[in-house]
């Protein structure tokens, strides 16, 4: 059974938490004690006015979220059907929490962009769609919610489809699906709605269960970031030397010629260990121990690749940055860049442009970035870094910037190439 990670995003009060609650409730994925707790909380919130269960309380877990009626932090929920397992990422809608959305979406394969049927495409729709596009999320579902408040009118649905199609064209997003629904009433979430007979497509759950995932993982570029070098100090295992880590993409086989980067030393895989067993082949997602025929100098942060599929190795790199700190980023500032397990100091050489969220136009002559800004940056690293372009290989093309003094992650970078 495969796993789908998906994120819900959109503007404030578009119904993200309610949609997730409805999805869990109607698919019978809520434990009895959880349901009882939510029912008690709903009664307290409604203060005996006869209101029904508040499904948004399933995800709005923080006290401040319940008090304000908004989502602040990223919430994760897990469920499964007979067809597939799911991890749901509920992202905040407020603009000041955009960095939380970037963090939550970085590993997702699908994004549900909620749109209020009464309001159509708004600024946060544009912002979150842009982030989903930059993060390379391959599947976009536009959930046009609150259709009950526009009398389930097909024209309202069609108008928003046209609006978003123009937006998707600007972002070069091709795989977009549109589903009209009412999360509050359960229309087209799990069960098909009798209120919209004009809609002949799948419900949201049907779409989540059937969306094709086989093409989302890069299987052609074997990448193995070394996390730990295993060298037991015992007489019985004095010849043992293994390199532990998780295969980010592609597959490795015993006998493969490999290159260790950034040193460019070469060797051949002699053995692959997995769960105390020897394998002839291991693929993306598996945590294994690789053994090489040659004793060469390898340490945490090095990248083992198959010799016939070399990544970029450079010190001058460029990429799209989402700035995630309240302190401004300025040209000349110094940070730690982490790509996979590799870390190196870097400086901001240039900010070619900042993206205007409303128009997607490039704003040039920028010297600094503020919280939640999206911009193209050029970095100079102290040591060469090995990476693929983000568009080609998300797992080896994503990086983070870390503040040296506080060790806080201050930026997310989608690497685009060498300058």
N, C-alpha and C positions, 0 to 999 in steps of 0.2 A: 504494500500500500504506500503510495507516494505522499509527499507533504507539500502543501501550498501555504506560503506565507503571504498574507495580503494586508494592506493598510487601508483604513478609511480616513478620508480627509475631505476638506471643504470649508465653507465659511461657518461663522459662529451661528449656532441654533439651526443648522440644516438638518440635525437629527442623527448625527453619527452614533452617539451612545445608545440612542433608542433603537437604531437599526441593528446594532450588534446584539442588544438585549433581545430584540424580536427574533433574530436569527438563532440565538441560543435557545430561546423559549420555545419557538415553534418546531425546532429540530429535536426537542426534548434532550437538550445537552446541559441542563442545569440540575445539579444535585439537590436532593430534597431539602437538606439543611440550608443551602444557599437560597432556595426559593422561599422558604419560611422566613429567613432573615430579611429578604427583599420585601416580602409582603408586610412584615412588621414595620420596616422603614417607610414603606409607601403610606401606611396608615398614619404614621406619625407626621409625615410630610403633608398629607392631605388633611390632617386634623379632623378626621371623622366626617369629611364632606361627601363621602360616598365615592370618591375617585377610585379608579382601578389601580392595578399594579404599575409602578413606575419602572419600566424596563431600563431606563438610563442608569439607574442605581447599580446595575450589574457591573458597569465599567467605571463610573465616577466614584472611585474608592476613597479618594482623599477627603478629609473633612471639609477643607476649603472648597473642593469641587461641589460637594453636596450643598454647602451653604450658598454658593454663588450660582449654582446651576450650570456650570461650565466645565469643560475638560481642560485641565492644566498640564498634567503629566501624561506621558505615553503609557497606555495600559495594554497589557497583553492577556489574551484569553485563548484557551485551547479547547478544541472539540474535534470530533470525527464522525463521519457517516460510514456506512458500509463501503463507500467508494474511495474515500480519501481522508487524510488527516489535515487539520488546519491550525495555523497560528494566526490569530487576529491581532493587528496592531491598531489601536485606537489613538489617532493623533489629534492634538489640540487644534482648534480652528482659529484662535486669536493670533494676530500678527506677531505679538511679542513672544509667542512660543513656536515660531517657525523652526528654530534650531532643533526643538524636540521632534518635529516632524521629519527633519532630515535624518536624525539619529534613528528613528523608528523605521524609516523607509529604506535605509541603506541595503538591507538584505531581503527586501520583498520582491516577489515575482509578479504581483498584481496590485493595482491601486484602484480602490473604489472612490471616485470623486462624487460627493453628494452635492446636489444642486436643489435649492428650494424652488419648486415649480412656480411660485409667485414672483420670485426675484430674478430668475435666470442666472446668467454668468456674471459674477461679481469679482472684485479685486482678489479675494482669497482663492476663488476658483482658478484665476489666472496664476497666482503665486504657487499654489500647490500643484497645478498641472505642469508648470515650468520646472519645479523641483523634481516631480516624477519623471519628466523627460530627461533632465540633466543626470538623474540617478540611473537612467537606463532601465527603468521598470518596463518590461516588455508588453504587459497587458493592462489596459485602462478600461474600467467599467464606469460609465457615467450613470449614476443612480439618481434619477429625477424624482425627488421625494416630495411628500405632502401633496400628492395628486388629489387627495380628498378635498383639499382647500381650493382647488380650481375645478371642482365638479368632475374630476376625471376626464377633462377635455383633451381630446387627441390633438387639437390645434396648439394647446399650450406645450404639450410634449414635443411636437414637431418643431415649433419655433426654437426651443432650447437646443434641440438636436442640430439645427442649422447654425445657431450661434457657436456651439462648441466645435462643430466640424471646421469652422473657419479658424478657431483657436488651435485645433489640432494640426491644421495645415501649416500654420506658422511654426509649430514646434516639431514638425516632421514626425508626428506620432501617427502610426498607421493602424495598429490593432486597437480600435475603440469600439465598445459595445454600449448600447443605450437601453436602459430598463426603467419603465415608469413604475412607481411604487408608492405605497403609504406605509412607512415603518410602524407608525402608531397603530394602524388597523391590520397590518399584516398582509397587505395587498402585494402580490408578486415578490415577496421575500422568500418564503419557503413554499407557500401554497399559491396556486394561480388565482388571480383575482377575477371575480364575476363582474366587477364594476368597470373593467376595461376590456371588453370582448374584442375591441379593435387591435389589441396588442397580441401578436402571435408568436413572439419570441420566448425564450426560456425565463424561468424565475431566476432570482439571484442565486439561490442555492444550486439550481440545476446548472447554471453557468459556471459556478465555482467548482462543481464536481467534474465538469467536462472540458474545461479549458486545457489546451495542450501545453504540457510543460517540458516535453522531451528536448525541445530546441533551445531551452533557456540556459542550460549549462554548457560552458565551453569545453568540448571534449577533444579539441585538436591542439591545445597549447598546454602541455604538462608543466605544472609549476608546483614546487615543493619548498615553502619557506621553512628553514630549520628552526625549531623551537628549542631543542635541547640536544646536547651531545652526550651519549651514554658510553661511559668508559669505566666499568667496574674495576675497583682496586683489589681484586682477589687473584690468587694464583691459579684458580680453576678457570677464570675467564680473562686471563691477562691479554689474550689476543682479541677480545671483543671490542668492537667500536661500531656503534650504531648512531644514526641521526634520526631523532624523533620529530614528528610534526604531522600536520594535516595537509593532504593534497588539495590545493585550491582549485585546480582545474586540470583537465586532461587525464591521462592514465600513464602509469609507469609499468614496465615489464622487466623481469630478470633478463639481463643481457643488453639492456638499452645503454647506448653511449650517452653520457650526461656531462653537463658543464656546470661548474659551481661559480656563481656570480656574487660579487663583482670581480673576484680574482681571476676568472676565466680558466681555472684549472679543470682538467678533464679526467674522466674515469669511466667505469662501467659498473652498472648495478649487479652485485653478486647475490644479493638476497633481499627479500621483502618479508618483514615480520608483521603479523597482525594478530593480536589476542593470543600470543604464545604459539602461533602456527605460522608456517611458511606459506607464502602465496607466490604464484607465478606472475600475477598481475594485480594492481590496485588502482582505483580510480578516484575521481573527485569526490570529496566528502569523507573519505576514509582517513583515520588517524593511524599511521603506520611507522615502522622503523626501517629505514633504508640502510643497506650495507653496500660499500663500494670495494672494488678489488684493490684500489690503491689507498695507502695511508696519506691523505693530504690534509692540509690545514683548513678545517671547517669549523665555524662557530655559529652561535645563535645570531640570526639576522641574515645569514647567507641564503641564497636562493639556488636550489638545484633544479635545472631544467634539462629537457632532452636536447641534445646538441644540435639537432636539425631544426629546432624551433626556438630561435633566440629572441629574447625580449630587447627592449631599449635599455642601454646602460649609459647614463649621462649625469652630469652635474648641473647643467642649465636646463630646467624643465618648466613647462607651463601647464596650467590647468584651470578649471573653473572652481572657484572657492565660495563656500557659504560661510560667512563670518559669524561666529557663535558666541562672542564675548562682548560684554558691555564696554570694555576698554577698546578704543579704536585701534585698528590695524593701520600702520603707516609704512610708506616706502622706506626701506632701510631697517625695519624691525627684524629682530632675530628670534627664531623659534626652533623647536625640534620637529623634524618631519619623520613620520613613521609610515612605512609602506610594508604591509605584512608584519613580519617580526623584526625588520631592519629599522634602525633609528640613526639619524644623523642630523647635525645642526644645519640650519639653513637661514638665509636672509631673503627678504622681499626685495627683489631687484626692480620690479616694475608692476604697475597696475594698468594694463592697456585700456581697459574699459570696465564700467559697471553696468549691469543690466537694469533697464527700467522695467519694473514688474508689470506696469499697466500696458505698455506698448511693445515690450521686448526689444526696444531700441538700445543701441550702445551709447553710453554716456562716457565720453573720453576726457582726458586731462584730469584724472582722479589721483589724488595723493593719499587718501585715507578711506577706510571703510568702517561703517558702523554696524551694530548688531543687526543680524538678519540680511545684510547686503549680500548680493550675488555678483561676482566679478571674475574676470579673467586676470590671473596673476602669473608672474614669472619669478621662479625661485632659483637661487644659487645654493647648492648643497656643499657641505664640507667634504663629503665622501661620495663617490659615484653610487647611484641608486639604480636598481634593476626593476623595470616595470613594463607593463603593456599599456596601450591606450585604453581608457575606461570604456570606450565604445566597443572595443574588440574583446576585452576580458575584464569584467567588473571586479572580479576577486583579486586581480593583481594590478588594477588600475586605480583603485581607491586608496586615499591616504588621509592622514589627519595631521593637523598642526597642534603642537603641545607647547604651552607656556613653560619656559625653563625654570622659573622661580616657583610657581605654584603647582606644576605638573598637571594643570587642568587642560583638557582638550578645548581649543579655542576656534578651530576651523576644520571643515571637511572639504577635501580636495578631490576632484575628479580629474586625474592626470590625462593630458591630451598629447604630449609629445616632448621632443627635445627642441630647444631654441638655438 
